Amino acid sequence: MFKRVSLSGSAELFRETSSTPEVLAETDPEPIQAPIHHLPIHREIRPELIPYFDYQLTEAQVQALVDAVQKIKYPHNLKNTAKLSMEEFERLEALRQLLLDGLR
């Protein structure tokens, strides 16, 4: 069996206040002048020049580039970490050189 315990001090929480609270008068704050920033009237806008390159690539070369980008994006998905065959290495080196030559 449990005994009820009265909480000491709880009566003070709910007793009425003896005086009415003092209410402060509301006053409007003084308006603050915002600083004026002078913007330039005329500004020349120069578009950024983006260089474009034209390449004539075979379907196999495009597929090699797509595969390379896929491997770079998702290196954790590589199942085969074996080295390239000499033929594939030379084919990719030729493609790399073709791309570099187009930059010059």
mmCIF file of the C-alpha atoms, coordinates in Angstrom:
data_MODEL
# 
_entry.id   MODEL 
# 
loop_
_atom_site.group_PDB 
_atom_site.id 
_atom_site.type_symbol 
_atom_site.label_atom_id 
_atom_site.label_alt_id 
_atom_site.label_comp_id 
_atom_site.label_asym_id 
_atom_site.label_entity_id 
_atom_site.label_seq_id 
_atom_site.pdbx_PDB_ins_code 
_atom_site.Cartn_x 
_atom_site.Cartn_y 
_atom_site.Cartn_z 
_atom_site.occupancy 
_atom_site.B_iso_or_equiv 
_atom_site.pdbx_formal_charge 
_atom_site.auth_seq_id 
_atom_site.auth_comp_id 
_atom_site.auth_asym_id 
_atom_site.auth_atom_id 
_atom_site.pdbx_PDB_model_num 
ATOM 1   C CA . MET A 1 1   ? 0.000  0.000  0.000   1.00 0.00 ? 1   MET A CA 1 
ATOM 2   C CA . PHE A 1 2   ? 1.248  3.489  -0.923  1.00 0.00 ? 2   PHE A CA 1 
ATOM 3   C CA . LYS A 1 3   ? 0.996  6.576  1.242   1.00 0.00 ? 3   LYS A CA 1 
ATOM 4   C CA . ARG A 1 4   ? 0.090  9.894  -0.317  1.00 0.00 ? 4   ARG A CA 1 
ATOM 5   C CA . VAL A 1 5   ? 2.628  12.602 0.234   1.00 0.00 ? 5   VAL A CA 1 
ATOM 6   C CA . SER A 1 6   ? 1.719  16.254 0.022   1.00 0.00 ? 6   SER A CA 1 
ATOM 7   C CA . LEU A 1 7   ? 4.172  18.369 -1.890  1.00 0.00 ? 7   LEU A CA 1 
ATOM 8   C CA . SER A 1 8   ? 5.548  21.105 0.279   1.00 0.00 ? 8   SER A CA 1 
ATOM 9   C CA . GLY A 1 9   ? 5.608  24.484 -1.375  1.00 0.00 ? 9   GLY A CA 1 
ATOM 10  C CA . SER A 1 10  ? 3.132  23.608 -4.118  1.00 0.00 ? 10  SER A CA 1 
ATOM 11  C CA . ALA A 1 11  ? 0.502  25.829 -2.547  1.00 0.00 ? 11  ALA A CA 1 
ATOM 12  C CA . GLU A 1 12  ? 2.765  28.815 -3.128  1.00 0.00 ? 12  GLU A CA 1 
ATOM 13  C CA . LEU A 1 13  ? 2.854  28.111 -6.840  1.00 0.00 ? 13  LEU A CA 1 
ATOM 14  C CA . PHE A 1 14  ? -0.889 28.501 -7.187  1.00 0.00 ? 14  PHE A CA 1 
ATOM 15  C CA . ARG A 1 15  ? -1.647 31.326 -4.740  1.00 0.00 ? 15  ARG A CA 1 
ATOM 16  C CA . GLU A 1 16  ? -2.879 34.600 -6.163  1.00 0.00 ? 16  GLU A CA 1 
ATOM 17  C CA . THR A 1 17  ? -0.529 37.519 -6.344  1.00 0.00 ? 17  THR A CA 1 
ATOM 18  C CA . SER A 1 18  ? -1.196 40.288 -3.863  1.00 0.00 ? 18  SER A CA 1 
ATOM 19  C CA . SER A 1 19  ? -0.699 43.156 -6.317  1.00 0.00 ? 19  SER A CA 1 
ATOM 20  C CA . THR A 1 20  ? -1.401 43.623 -9.961  1.00 0.00 ? 20  THR A CA 1 
ATOM 21  C CA . PRO A 1 21  ? 1.655  43.452 -12.189 1.00 0.00 ? 21  PRO A CA 1 
ATOM 22  C CA . GLU A 1 22  ? 3.023  46.712 -13.510 1.00 0.00 ? 22  GLU A CA 1 
ATOM 23  C CA . VAL A 1 23  ? 2.503  47.098 -17.257 1.00 0.00 ? 23  VAL A CA 1 
ATOM 24  C CA . LEU A 1 24  ? 5.000  49.194 -19.149 1.00 0.00 ? 24  LEU A CA 1 
ATOM 25  C CA . ALA A 1 25  ? 3.680  51.639 -21.700 1.00 0.00 ? 25  ALA A CA 1 
ATOM 26  C CA . GLU A 1 26  ? 4.387  50.674 -25.283 1.00 0.00 ? 26  GLU A CA 1 
ATOM 27  C CA . THR A 1 27  ? 6.418  53.188 -27.215 1.00 0.00 ? 27  THR A CA 1 
ATOM 28  C CA . ASP A 1 28  ? 7.296  53.155 -30.885 1.00 0.00 ? 28  ASP A CA 1 
ATOM 29  C CA . PRO A 1 29  ? 11.017 52.978 -31.476 1.00 0.00 ? 29  PRO A CA 1 
ATOM 30  C CA . GLU A 1 30  ? 12.654 55.860 -33.268 1.00 0.00 ? 30  GLU A CA 1 
ATOM 31  C CA . PRO A 1 31  ? 13.024 55.128 -36.981 1.00 0.00 ? 31  PRO A CA 1 
ATOM 32  C CA . ILE A 1 32  ? 16.607 54.435 -37.968 1.00 0.00 ? 32  ILE A CA 1 
ATOM 33  C CA . GLN A 1 33  ? 17.899 55.859 -41.207 1.00 0.00 ? 33  GLN A CA 1 
ATOM 34  C CA . ALA A 1 34  ? 19.269 53.076 -43.387 1.00 0.00 ? 34  ALA A CA 1 
ATOM 35  C CA . PRO A 1 35  ? 22.576 53.847 -45.074 1.00 0.00 ? 35  PRO A CA 1 
ATOM 36  C CA . ILE A 1 36  ? 22.306 54.587 -48.771 1.00 0.00 ? 36  ILE A CA 1 
ATOM 37  C CA . HIS A 1 37  ? 24.632 52.623 -51.007 1.00 0.00 ? 37  HIS A CA 1 
ATOM 38  C CA . HIS A 1 38  ? 25.257 54.102 -54.398 1.00 0.00 ? 38  HIS A CA 1 
ATOM 39  C CA . LEU A 1 39  ? 25.286 51.469 -57.119 1.00 0.00 ? 39  LEU A CA 1 
ATOM 40  C CA . PRO A 1 40  ? 27.178 51.987 -60.358 1.00 0.00 ? 40  PRO A CA 1 
ATOM 41  C CA . ILE A 1 41  ? 24.908 53.253 -63.106 1.00 0.00 ? 41  ILE A CA 1 
ATOM 42  C CA . HIS A 1 42  ? 26.695 51.551 -65.999 1.00 0.00 ? 42  HIS A CA 1 
ATOM 43  C CA . ARG A 1 43  ? 28.669 48.372 -65.662 1.00 0.00 ? 43  ARG A CA 1 
ATOM 44  C CA . GLU A 1 44  ? 30.087 46.506 -68.595 1.00 0.00 ? 44  GLU A CA 1 
ATOM 45  C CA . ILE A 1 45  ? 29.339 42.796 -68.437 1.00 0.00 ? 45  ILE A CA 1 
ATOM 46  C CA . ARG A 1 46  ? 31.793 40.586 -70.233 1.00 0.00 ? 46  ARG A CA 1 
ATOM 47  C CA . PRO A 1 47  ? 30.663 37.036 -70.858 1.00 0.00 ? 47  PRO A CA 1 
ATOM 48  C CA . GLU A 1 48  ? 33.157 34.371 -69.921 1.00 0.00 ? 48  GLU A CA 1 
ATOM 49  C CA . LEU A 1 49  ? 34.662 32.750 -72.961 1.00 0.00 ? 49  LEU A CA 1 
ATOM 50  C CA . ILE A 1 50  ? 34.434 28.974 -72.881 1.00 0.00 ? 50  ILE A CA 1 
ATOM 51  C CA . PRO A 1 51  ? 36.693 27.183 -75.324 1.00 0.00 ? 51  PRO A CA 1 
ATOM 52  C CA . TYR A 1 52  ? 35.141 24.343 -77.294 1.00 0.00 ? 52  TYR A CA 1 
ATOM 53  C CA . PHE A 1 53  ? 37.045 21.593 -79.053 1.00 0.00 ? 53  PHE A CA 1 
ATOM 54  C CA . ASP A 1 54  ? 36.097 19.475 -82.032 1.00 0.00 ? 54  ASP A CA 1 
ATOM 55  C CA . TYR A 1 55  ? 37.163 15.855 -82.067 1.00 0.00 ? 55  TYR A CA 1 
ATOM 56  C CA . GLN A 1 56  ? 36.341 13.114 -84.489 1.00 0.00 ? 56  GLN A CA 1 
ATOM 57  C CA . LEU A 1 57  ? 36.212 9.999  -82.371 1.00 0.00 ? 57  LEU A CA 1 
ATOM 58  C CA . THR A 1 58  ? 35.241 6.488  -83.282 1.00 0.00 ? 58  THR A CA 1 
ATOM 59  C CA . GLU A 1 59  ? 32.556 4.625  -81.402 1.00 0.00 ? 59  GLU A CA 1 
ATOM 60  C CA . ALA A 1 60  ? 35.229 2.519  -79.677 1.00 0.00 ? 60  ALA A CA 1 
ATOM 61  C CA . GLN A 1 61  ? 37.073 5.668  -78.537 1.00 0.00 ? 61  GLN A CA 1 
ATOM 62  C CA . VAL A 1 62  ? 33.890 7.194  -77.138 1.00 0.00 ? 62  VAL A CA 1 
ATOM 63  C CA . GLN A 1 63  ? 33.102 3.932  -75.342 1.00 0.00 ? 63  GLN A CA 1 
ATOM 64  C CA . ALA A 1 64  ? 36.627 3.918  -73.852 1.00 0.00 ? 64  ALA A CA 1 
ATOM 65  C CA . LEU A 1 65  ? 36.083 7.465  -72.540 1.00 0.00 ? 65  LEU A CA 1 
ATOM 66  C CA . VAL A 1 66  ? 32.696 6.508  -71.086 1.00 0.00 ? 66  VAL A CA 1 
ATOM 67  C CA . ASP A 1 67  ? 34.244 3.496  -69.357 1.00 0.00 ? 67  ASP A CA 1 
ATOM 68  C CA . ALA A 1 68  ? 37.078 5.627  -67.974 1.00 0.00 ? 68  ALA A CA 1 
ATOM 69  C CA . VAL A 1 69  ? 34.660 8.199  -66.550 1.00 0.00 ? 69  VAL A CA 1 
ATOM 70  C CA . GLN A 1 70  ? 32.573 5.398  -65.028 1.00 0.00 ? 70  GLN A CA 1 
ATOM 71  C CA . LYS A 1 71  ? 35.662 3.944  -63.330 1.00 0.00 ? 71  LYS A CA 1 
ATOM 72  C CA . ILE A 1 72  ? 36.644 7.348  -61.980 1.00 0.00 ? 72  ILE A CA 1 
ATOM 73  C CA . LYS A 1 73  ? 33.151 8.041  -60.644 1.00 0.00 ? 73  LYS A CA 1 
ATOM 74  C CA . TYR A 1 74  ? 32.717 4.662  -58.982 1.00 0.00 ? 74  TYR A CA 1 
ATOM 75  C CA . PRO A 1 75  ? 36.147 3.247  -58.077 1.00 0.00 ? 75  PRO A CA 1 
ATOM 76  C CA . HIS A 1 76  ? 34.622 1.128  -55.297 1.00 0.00 ? 76  HIS A CA 1 
ATOM 77  C CA . ASN A 1 77  ? 32.626 -0.856 -57.888 1.00 0.00 ? 77  ASN A CA 1 
ATOM 78  C CA . LEU A 1 78  ? 35.709 -2.115 -59.709 1.00 0.00 ? 78  LEU A CA 1 
ATOM 79  C CA . LYS A 1 79  ? 35.630 -5.888 -59.687 1.00 0.00 ? 79  LYS A CA 1 
ATOM 80  C CA . ASN A 1 80  ? 38.666 -6.456 -61.821 1.00 0.00 ? 80  ASN A CA 1 
ATOM 81  C CA . THR A 1 81  ? 41.785 -4.671 -60.641 1.00 0.00 ? 81  THR A CA 1 
ATOM 82  C CA . ALA A 1 82  ? 44.041 -6.565 -63.028 1.00 0.00 ? 82  ALA A CA 1 
ATOM 83  C CA . LYS A 1 83  ? 46.459 -4.583 -65.174 1.00 0.00 ? 83  LYS A CA 1 
ATOM 84  C CA . LEU A 1 84  ? 45.548 -3.670 -68.720 1.00 0.00 ? 84  LEU A CA 1 
ATOM 85  C CA . SER A 1 85  ? 46.759 -5.776 -71.576 1.00 0.00 ? 85  SER A CA 1 
ATOM 86  C CA . MET A 1 86  ? 49.500 -4.208 -73.695 1.00 0.00 ? 86  MET A CA 1 
ATOM 87  C CA . GLU A 1 87  ? 47.085 -3.786 -76.609 1.00 0.00 ? 87  GLU A CA 1 
ATOM 88  C CA . GLU A 1 88  ? 44.472 -2.022 -74.445 1.00 0.00 ? 88  GLU A CA 1 
ATOM 89  C CA . PHE A 1 89  ? 47.162 0.123  -72.809 1.00 0.00 ? 89  PHE A CA 1 
ATOM 90  C CA . GLU A 1 90  ? 48.454 1.276  -76.223 1.00 0.00 ? 90  GLU A CA 1 
ATOM 91  C CA . ARG A 1 91  ? 44.910 1.941  -77.479 1.00 0.00 ? 91  ARG A CA 1 
ATOM 92  C CA . LEU A 1 92  ? 44.149 4.122  -74.438 1.00 0.00 ? 92  LEU A CA 1 
ATOM 93  C CA . GLU A 1 93  ? 47.495 5.908  -74.726 1.00 0.00 ? 93  GLU A CA 1 
ATOM 94  C CA . ALA A 1 94  ? 46.744 6.733  -78.376 1.00 0.00 ? 94  ALA A CA 1 
ATOM 95  C CA . LEU A 1 95  ? 43.348 8.111  -77.338 1.00 0.00 ? 95  LEU A CA 1 
ATOM 96  C CA . ARG A 1 96  ? 44.969 10.177 -74.585 1.00 0.00 ? 96  ARG A CA 1 
ATOM 97  C CA . GLN A 1 97  ? 47.478 11.574 -77.058 1.00 0.00 ? 97  GLN A CA 1 
ATOM 98  C CA . LEU A 1 98  ? 44.695 12.418 -79.526 1.00 0.00 ? 98  LEU A CA 1 
ATOM 99  C CA . LEU A 1 99  ? 42.884 14.371 -76.823 1.00 0.00 ? 99  LEU A CA 1 
ATOM 100 C CA . LEU A 1 100 ? 46.040 16.188 -75.760 1.00 0.00 ? 100 LEU A CA 1 
ATOM 101 C CA . ASP A 1 101 ? 46.901 17.114 -79.348 1.00 0.00 ? 101 ASP A CA 1 
ATOM 102 C CA . GLY A 1 102 ? 43.459 18.702 -79.707 1.00 0.00 ? 102 GLY A CA 1 
ATOM 103 C CA . LEU A 1 103 ? 44.220 21.035 -76.782 1.00 0.00 ? 103 LEU A CA 1 
ATOM 104 C CA . ARG A 1 104 ? 47.217 22.572 -78.524 1.00 0.00 ? 104 ARG A CA 1 
# 
